[in-house]
Amino acid sequence: MIMKRSAVAAAAFALTLSLPTAAHAAAQPATPAPAAATVPQVLPIGIAVSALPIATEDRTGYQRTSFRHWNAGDIPADGCNTRQEVLLAEAVVYPEIGPGCTLTGGVWWSYYDEREVTPAGALDIDHMVPLAEAWDSGASSWTAQRREAYANDQGQPASLVAVTARSNRQKADQDPAEWLPPAPDALCRYGAEWTATKLRWGLAVDELERDRLLDIAAGCGGTDVEFTPAP
């Protein structure tokens, strides 16, 4: 026991010697910590849904303005905002880009209702998990900067999706227990992308929402959920 205590004391003394004094530390340039690696994860849809935490939703204090959007996007120098960058990324036929990132022409596919759409003004950019739902599910405790990052998230294609204005407005802020895309072939993709978005941002589900997602998963064997945890 004496030898063990001596070893601990020696280690502590060595650590003390290795630490810079406050004056020395202040004189040294700060070394940025390495960025945490973000590794995409792929799970079968049933397992992914089961991994979602369950919590009671609370909309107290929600305001849409708590989520700043659309900002300058992922490429500020391109003159396009997040909405415009998503439209460019999802175009089936690429539009012409005019001054101020005005988009002319172009064709898009709205998978919620399986419709080909043109022009760009006929589309909404849907937050896969609506802003109000995100607030209910955990975002109320985030910083304003993190809520802005969420509202403009292009780091995972499922987070923002170009769809017909009609389908987006029918969906509004409803979760899958309350609204699902009208196109039957959209169901598995929608369930997977909703789940991926919640997993990416560490958002919870309520019991009715979880049960509906499990029902979807039961009919979507072979569907995977791919997500990358948000930085």
Disulfide bonds with the S-S distance in Angstrom:
Cys80-Cys101 1.93
Cys188-Cys220 1.96
